[in-house]
Every structure is written in structure tokens, then in C-alpha cells.
Amino acid sequence: MSASNVGRPSSAWVEVSLAAVVENARTVARAAGTRLLPVVKANAYGVGAVAVSRALDAVDPWGFGVATLAEGVELRDAGVARPVLVFSPASPETLDRYQRHRLTPVLETADAIRAWVGLGSESGSFHLGIDTGMSRAGVRWDEIESLAGPLDTPLLEGCYTQFHSADHRDRSADEQLERFLGAVSRLKRRPPLLHVANSAAALRDRRFALDMVRPGVYLYGGAPADWIPGGRPVVSIRARVVSVRTVRRGETVSYGATWAAPRDTTVATLGIGYADGLRRALGLGGEAYVLLRGTRCPVVGLVTMDYMMVETAGTSARVGDVATLVGEAEGGRIALDQFAAWSGELQREFLTGLGARLPRVAA
């Protein structure tokens, strides 16, 4: 991740502040009062898993959480030495790869647990997912006794659950926590690591902190709930003007002719499109804009695969000028949650959808 890429031929890029990621992690750690298991799945929400993991070493996390075996291998190949917990339930036929790369699997069936224990003393530890209401993965909280025998092993290092509505001001997270702790109490031995809290729960109440917390979207500048402010901004998105043209009154812009110029105007084309993660209908609501030459320039017409168009609102835009879609620039700031709302997306949905052809560069 290098700032030297800015100014190169890329017509659009993502600027990343790793210092902001670290500060956001420290904020969560102070609030929760316990260790962190930063979630770096999906390429650290599109920010860059290897770079983020290396930067977060400064906060002494327990380890890192990923979703897939391949994501864990990527971290190991990059030299990340801390524990890496792979949340997708592991199947017996893949366990040798977990062992080879020193990855910590999540196991939720008797066959998988027995197979892991059967690999011998070099197999390492595992975690158990407990379903307390998400109905996605894990052993049900009220069926934990079915695994009591296989789970009676010192290799069971941790148990966890996933809250479905920690961002809501209701009792659902409390009820799930009660189910979780009740299930753990029925095990023959308590594992040393219990973890339930995502960003929202970690920042909401220390009752959810337990032995460690799993911050995700907050690390990357997102607001985990509408009543919890987002962290320090991490991501800025820039795009260059690649074309400028006059559009006469009544003439249309982009596919489907969804926007017609209400007057003679100037339209600039930016070198970023839906192949880079933008929504095709971004400009249809009439609210979305970019910052260009210190001016709010509204998005007009449908976003195409490689381009988006903006009305320059009387500014003297030129080819090569840089527009800001997310982040600070002359004329103001466009927040991540604001742009995601224009797109009809969750912040984490927007971040993880940013395309691979957008270089990630240091802010």
C-alpha cells in the first residue's frame, strides 16, 4: 500500500488511513476493557487484510478473524503470526490444511471435532460456534448436550455466538447472551475464551465483552448503529475526470436516458463505475453528489460499468481533475455512511463491494 500510486494511470483509487484503523481499534479496546479479535474477513472489509493485520499488531490483539480458509492462508503467507480464527465451519476433509497453516478452525459437528482431535497433539486448538438465534451456523444453544462428549477436550479453546440485532435498542442481545452462557455452563469444562461482541455490542456495554471482542465495521470507520458514532474515517475514494462535455437543455445522459438536462450545462465523466463497486442507480434519487473543485456536483444518469457522470454546477472542471466520492476535500466532506445511504447499502456492504481494480493507497 503506497501513496506513490496516486498520480499514476489509475483513474480511481481508494485511500486508506491505517493510523485511523489503529486508533479505532484502541477506542474499542478502551470501551470493552478486554482483548481484541479484529475481524479482517473480506479483505478487511475491502481495506486490505494484510496491511490492516500488520498495522493492528500495535494494539496487541489476541489474533485475527477471517471467514474462509483461503483468507487465513493469505495472512499466513504474508507472515502474520498471531492466531487466525476461521469462522466458516470446517469440514473433516479440510482439517489437514488448517493444521498445515496453523489456523484455528470452528467446528460444530461430532465428526469434525473427533477428526481434529485425532490429528494428534500438533493439531492445535479449535472454537465452537453456538447458535443462539441467528439460525445461520453453529450448534443450537439448547442442543449443546449432544456434543458434550467430543467437547470434553483441552483443545476446545473458545466458544462464541453471533448477535443478530446488537445494533437495536432492544433485549435481543441480552437474551442471546443468556442462552450462550447457559449453553457454556452445560459443558464439562469452560473454554478459556468466550466471545460474543461485534462492534455494536463491544461499544454498547461491557457486559458483552467477556474474554475478547470482535470489532469489524467500526475499525474501518463505519457506524455500527445509528445511535453509535462511527470511528475515525479510514477510507477516501477518489476518481479522475476523464472527459468534459456540454449538454444542451433537453439532452440526456447515460443508458436509458433517465436524466435530461434542465438547461444548458456541463457534464464531467469520472473514471469509476459499477465494476468498481458503485451502484448503477446511484444518481437516480437526486441526492448523491461528489466534491469537485470545491463544489458539490450532483451525480446524473445511470452509473455505467466504467464511468459515472456528474453535472459540474458551473465549475470549470478539466480532464485530470480529482473528484471525491467519499472523504474530505475542498468544499467539505462526504461521510461513508452518507454515500452508502445514497447507494441503498449498508456501510459494510459498500466497503466490501469496492472492486479489486481500485488500487488501495496510503492516505
C-alpha positions as CSV (number, residue, x, y, z in Angstrom):
1,M,0.0,0.0,0.0
2,S,1.8,3.1,-1.2
3,A,0.8,6.6,-1.8
4,S,3.1,6.7,-4.8
5,N,0.3,5.1,-6.8
6,V,-1.6,8.4,-6.7
7,G,-1.0,10.3,-9.9
8,R,-0.3,7.1,-11.8
9,P,-2.6,6.0,-14.7
10,S,-5.3,4.8,-12.3
11,S,-8.5,6.7,-13.0
12,A,-9.8,5.9,-9.5
13,W,-8.4,4.7,-6.2
14,V,-9.1,4.1,-2.5
15,E,-7.0,6.0,0.1
16,V,-6.6,4.1,3.4
17,S,-5.5,5.6,6.7
18,L,-4.1,2.7,8.7
19,A,-3.4,5.1,11.6
20,A,-7.2,5.6,11.8
21,V,-7.7,1.8,11.8
22,V,-5.4,1.5,14.8
23,E,-7.0,4.4,16.6
24,N,-10.4,2.9,16.1
25,A,-9.2,-0.4,17.5
26,R,-7.8,1.4,20.6
27,T,-11.2,3.0,21.1
28,V,-12.9,-0.4,21.1
29,A,-10.4,-1.8,23.4
30,R,-10.8,1.0,25.9
31,A,-14.6,0.7,25.7
32,A,-14.7,-3.0,26.1
33,G,-11.8,-3.4,28.6
34,T,-10.6,-6.6,27.1
35,R,-8.6,-8.0,24.2
36,L,-9.5,-7.7,20.6
37,L,-10.1,-10.3,17.8
38,P,-10.2,-7.9,14.9
39,V,-12.3,-9.1,12.0
40,V,-10.3,-8.9,8.8
41,K,-12.5,-11.0,6.6
42,A,-13.4,-10.0,3.0
43,N,-10.0,-8.3,2.6
44,A,-10.6,-6.4,5.9
45,Y,-13.9,-5.1,4.6
46,G,-12.2,-4.1,1.3
47,V,-9.5,-2.1,3.0
48,G,-6.7,-4.6,2.8
49,A,-6.4,-7.6,5.1
50,V,-2.6,-8.0,5.2
51,A,-1.9,-4.3,5.6
52,V,-4.6,-3.9,8.3
53,S,-3.4,-7.0,10.2
54,R,0.2,-5.8,10.2
55,A,-0.9,-2.3,11.4
56,L,-3.1,-3.7,14.2
57,D,-0.2,-5.7,15.7
58,A,0.4,-2.4,17.6
59,V,-2.7,-2.9,19.7
60,D,-1.6,-6.5,20.8
61,P,-4.8,-8.3,19.6
62,W,-5.3,-11.9,20.6
63,G,-5.5,-12.8,16.9
64,F,-7.5,-12.1,13.7
65,G,-10.8,-13.4,12.5
66,V,-11.5,-14.4,8.8
67,A,-14.3,-16.1,7.1
68,T,-12.6,-18.6,4.9
69,L,-9.6,-21.0,4.8
70,A,-8.2,-19.1,1.8
71,E,-8.3,-15.8,3.8
72,G,-6.4,-17.4,6.6
73,V,-3.8,-18.9,4.3
74,E,-3.3,-15.4,2.8
75,L,-2.4,-14.0,6.2
76,R,0.0,-16.8,7.0
77,D,1.7,-16.4,3.6
78,A,2.2,-12.7,4.4
79,G,3.9,-13.6,7.7
80,V,1.1,-12.9,10.2
81,A,2.0,-15.0,13.2
82,R,-0.8,-14.4,15.6
83,P,-3.7,-16.9,15.9
84,V,-6.1,-16.8,12.9
85,L,-9.7,-18.0,13.6
86,V,-11.6,-19.1,10.5
87,F,-15.3,-18.7,11.2
88,S,-16.8,-20.8,8.4
89,P,-17.4,-24.2,9.9
90,A,-14.6,-26.6,8.9
91,S,-15.3,-30.0,7.4
92,P,-13.2,-33.0,8.3
93,E,-11.6,-33.3,4.8
94,T,-10.1,-29.8,5.1
95,L,-8.6,-30.1,8.6
96,D,-5.1,-31.1,7.3
97,R,-4.9,-27.7,5.7
98,Y,-5.9,-25.9,8.9
99,Q,-3.1,-27.8,10.7
100,R,-0.5,-27.2,8.0
101,H,-1.1,-23.4,8.1
102,R,-1.6,-23.2,11.9
103,L,-5.1,-21.9,11.5
104,T,-7.8,-22.2,14.2
105,P,-10.9,-23.9,12.9
106,V,-14.5,-23.5,14.0
107,L,-16.0,-27.0,14.5
108,E,-19.7,-27.7,15.1
109,T,-20.2,-31.5,14.5
110,A,-19.0,-34.5,16.4
111,D,-17.3,-36.0,13.3
112,A,-15.3,-32.8,12.7
113,I,-14.3,-32.5,16.4
114,R,-13.2,-36.1,16.6
115,A,-11.3,-35.8,13.3
116,W,-9.5,-32.7,14.6
117,V,-8.6,-34.3,18.0
118,G,-7.5,-37.4,16.0
119,L,-4.8,-35.4,14.2
120,G,-2.8,-35.5,17.5
121,S,-1.1,-33.1,19.7
122,E,0.1,-30.9,16.8
123,S,-3.5,-30.2,15.7
124,G,-3.8,-27.1,17.9
125,S,-7.0,-25.6,19.4
126,F,-10.5,-25.1,17.9
127,H,-13.5,-22.9,18.7
128,L,-17.2,-23.9,18.8
129,G,-19.9,-21.8,17.3
130,I,-23.2,-21.7,19.3
131,D,-26.4,-20.6,17.5
132,T,-28.4,-18.5,20.0
133,G,-30.9,-17.1,17.5
134,M,-29.1,-16.2,14.3
135,S,-30.0,-19.5,12.7
136,R,-27.0,-19.4,10.4
137,A,-24.4,-21.8,11.8
138,G,-23.3,-23.4,15.0
139,V,-24.8,-25.9,17.4
140,R,-28.1,-24.8,18.8
141,W,-27.8,-23.5,22.4
142,D,-30.5,-26.0,23.5
143,E,-28.8,-29.0,21.9
144,I,-25.3,-28.5,23.3
145,E,-25.5,-31.7,25.3
146,S,-25.3,-33.7,22.0
147,L,-21.7,-32.7,21.7
148,A,-20.8,-32.9,25.4
149,G,-18.6,-35.9,24.9
150,P,-16.5,-34.7,22.0
151,L,-16.2,-31.3,23.5
152,D,-14.6,-32.7,26.7
153,T,-11.1,-31.9,25.4
154,P,-8.4,-29.3,26.3
155,L,-8.3,-28.4,22.6
156,L,-11.6,-26.6,22.9
157,E,-10.1,-23.1,23.3
158,G,-13.2,-20.9,22.7
159,C,-16.9,-20.6,22.3
160,Y,-18.7,-17.8,20.5
161,T,-22.1,-16.7,19.2
162,Q,-23.3,-14.0,16.8
163,F,-25.8,-11.4,17.8
164,H,-28.5,-10.7,15.1
165,S,-29.5,-7.3,16.4
166,A,-26.9,-5.8,18.6
167,D,-27.4,-2.5,16.8
168,H,-31.0,-2.4,18.0
169,R,-32.1,-0.9,21.4
170,D,-33.9,-4.0,22.5
171,R,-33.3,-7.0,24.7
172,S,-32.4,-9.4,21.9
173,A,-28.6,-9.3,22.6
174,D,-29.3,-9.8,26.3
175,E,-31.5,-12.9,25.6
176,Q,-28.8,-14.3,23.2
177,L,-26.1,-13.8,25.8
178,E,-28.2,-15.6,28.4
179,R,-28.7,-18.5,26.0
180,F,-25.0,-18.6,25.2
181,L,-23.8,-18.5,28.9
182,G,-26.4,-21.2,29.7
183,A,-25.1,-23.4,26.9
184,V,-21.5,-23.0,28.0
185,S,-22.4,-23.8,31.6
186,R,-23.5,-27.2,30.5
187,L,-20.1,-28.1,29.1
188,K,-17.8,-30.3,31.2
189,R,-15.1,-27.6,31.1
190,R,-15.3,-23.9,30.4
191,P,-13.0,-22.9,27.5
192,P,-10.6,-20.0,28.2
193,L,-12.1,-17.7,25.5
194,L,-15.7,-16.7,25.3
195,H,-16.5,-14.1,22.7
196,V,-19.9,-12.7,21.5
197,A,-19.5,-9.0,20.9
198,N,-19.3,-7.4,17.4
199,S,-18.6,-3.7,17.1
200,A,-22.1,-2.6,18.2
201,A,-22.1,-4.8,21.3
202,A,-18.5,-4.0,22.2
203,L,-19.2,-0.3,22.2
204,R,-22.6,-0.7,23.9
205,D,-21.9,-2.4,27.2
206,R,-19.1,-4.2,28.9
207,R,-21.4,-7.0,29.9
208,F,-20.9,-8.3,26.3
209,A,-17.1,-8.1,26.4
210,L,-16.4,-11.4,28.1
211,D,-12.8,-12.6,27.2
212,M,-12.5,-10.7,23.9
213,V,-14.5,-8.8,21.4
214,R,-14.7,-9.0,17.6
215,P,-14.8,-5.4,16.1
216,G,-15.5,-5.2,12.4
217,V,-17.1,-2.3,10.7
218,Y,-16.1,0.2,13.4
219,L,-12.4,-0.5,12.7
220,Y,-12.9,0.8,9.1
221,G,-14.7,4.0,10.0
222,G,-18.3,2.7,9.9
223,A,-21.0,3.4,12.5
224,P,-22.2,0.1,13.9
225,A,-25.6,1.5,14.9
226,D,-27.4,4.7,14.1
227,W,-27.0,5.7,17.8
228,I,-23.3,4.8,18.0
229,P,-21.0,7.3,16.1
230,G,-18.6,5.9,13.6
231,G,-14.9,5.6,14.1
232,R,-12.3,7.9,12.6
233,P,-12.6,7.9,8.9
234,V,-10.4,5.3,7.3
235,V,-11.4,5.3,3.6
236,S,-11.5,8.0,1.0
237,I,-12.5,7.3,-2.6
238,R,-11.2,9.5,-5.5
239,A,-11.8,9.4,-9.2
240,R,-10.3,11.5,-12.0
241,V,-12.3,13.4,-14.6
242,V,-11.7,11.7,-17.9
243,S,-14.0,13.7,-20.1
244,V,-15.9,17.0,-20.0
245,R,-18.7,18.0,-22.4
246,T,-21.5,20.4,-22.9
247,V,-25.0,19.0,-22.7
248,R,-27.8,21.2,-24.1
249,R,-31.2,21.6,-22.5
250,G,-33.3,18.5,-23.0
251,E,-30.4,16.3,-24.0
252,T,-30.0,13.1,-22.0
253,V,-27.1,11.4,-20.2
254,S,-26.2,7.7,-20.0
255,Y,-28.1,4.5,-20.7
256,G,-31.9,4.6,-20.6
257,A,-31.9,8.4,-20.9
258,T,-33.0,8.6,-17.3
259,W,-31.7,12.2,-16.9
260,A,-32.4,15.1,-19.2
261,A,-30.6,18.5,-18.8
262,P,-33.0,21.1,-17.4
263,R,-30.8,23.8,-19.0
264,D,-27.6,24.1,-21.0
265,T,-24.9,22.6,-18.7
266,T,-21.6,20.9,-18.4
267,V,-21.2,17.2,-17.5
268,A,-17.9,15.6,-16.4
269,T,-17.3,11.9,-16.7
270,L,-15.4,10.2,-13.9
271,G,-13.3,7.1,-14.4
272,I,-15.2,4.9,-11.9
273,G,-18.2,2.7,-12.3
274,Y,-20.3,-0.2,-11.1
275,A,-17.4,-2.6,-11.9
276,D,-15.6,-0.8,-9.2
277,G,-18.4,-1.2,-6.7
278,L,-20.7,1.7,-7.3
279,R,-24.5,1.2,-7.6
280,R,-25.8,1.6,-11.1
281,A,-28.8,3.6,-9.8
282,L,-26.7,5.9,-7.5
283,G,-27.8,9.1,-9.2
284,L,-31.5,8.3,-9.6
285,G,-32.5,9.5,-6.2
286,G,-31.3,13.1,-6.9
287,E,-29.3,13.3,-3.6
288,A,-25.9,11.9,-4.5
289,Y,-23.0,14.2,-5.3
290,V,-19.2,14.3,-5.5
291,L,-16.9,17.1,-4.4
292,L,-15.1,18.6,-7.4
293,R,-13.1,21.8,-7.3
294,G,-14.7,22.7,-4.0
295,T,-18.2,22.3,-5.3
296,R,-21.0,19.7,-4.8
297,C,-21.6,18.2,-8.2
298,P,-24.7,16.0,-8.5
299,V,-24.5,12.5,-10.0
300,V,-26.6,12.4,-13.1
301,G,-27.8,9.5,-15.2
302,L,-27.1,5.8,-14.6
303,V,-23.7,4.8,-13.5
304,T,-22.1,2.6,-16.2
305,M,-19.6,-0.2,-15.8
306,D,-16.6,2.0,-16.0
307,Y,-17.9,5.6,-15.6
308,M,-20.2,7.9,-13.7
309,M,-21.3,11.3,-14.8
310,V,-21.7,14.5,-12.7
311,E,-23.1,17.9,-13.5
312,T,-20.3,20.4,-12.8
313,A,-22.6,23.1,-11.5
314,G,-20.8,25.9,-13.2
315,T,-17.3,24.9,-12.1
316,S,-14.5,24.9,-14.7
317,A,-13.8,21.2,-14.5
318,R,-10.9,19.8,-16.6
319,V,-9.7,16.4,-17.6
320,G,-7.4,15.2,-14.9
321,D,-9.2,16.9,-12.0
322,V,-9.8,14.7,-9.0
323,A,-13.3,14.2,-7.6
324,T,-14.0,12.9,-4.1
325,L,-16.8,10.4,-3.7
326,V,-16.1,9.6,0.0
327,G,-13.8,11.6,2.3
328,E,-12.6,15.1,2.9
329,A,-11.8,17.5,0.1
330,E,-12.1,21.2,-0.7
331,G,-15.6,22.2,-0.1
332,G,-16.5,19.7,2.6
333,R,-16.7,16.0,3.4
334,I,-18.8,13.1,2.2
335,A,-19.0,10.5,5.0
336,L,-19.0,6.8,4.4
337,D,-22.5,6.3,5.9
338,Q,-23.8,9.1,3.7
339,F,-22.5,7.7,0.5
340,A,-23.7,4.2,1.5
341,A,-27.2,5.5,2.2
342,W,-27.3,7.2,-1.3
343,S,-26.4,3.7,-2.6
344,G,-29.1,2.0,-0.6
345,E,-26.4,-0.1,1.1
346,L,-25.1,-0.9,4.5
347,Q,-21.7,0.6,5.1
348,R,-20.0,-2.8,5.3
349,E,-21.8,-3.8,2.1
350,F,-20.5,-0.8,0.3
351,L,-16.9,-1.3,1.6
352,T,-16.7,-5.0,0.8
353,G,-18.1,-4.3,-2.7
354,L,-15.2,-1.9,-3.7
355,G,-13.6,-3.6,-6.7
356,A,-10.2,-5.1,-6.9
357,R,-9.1,-2.9,-9.8
358,L,-9.2,0.1,-7.4
359,P,-5.7,0.5,-6.0
360,R,-5.6,0.8,-2.2
361,V,-3.0,3.5,-1.4
362,A,-1.8,5.1,1.8
363,A,-3.7,8.2,2.8
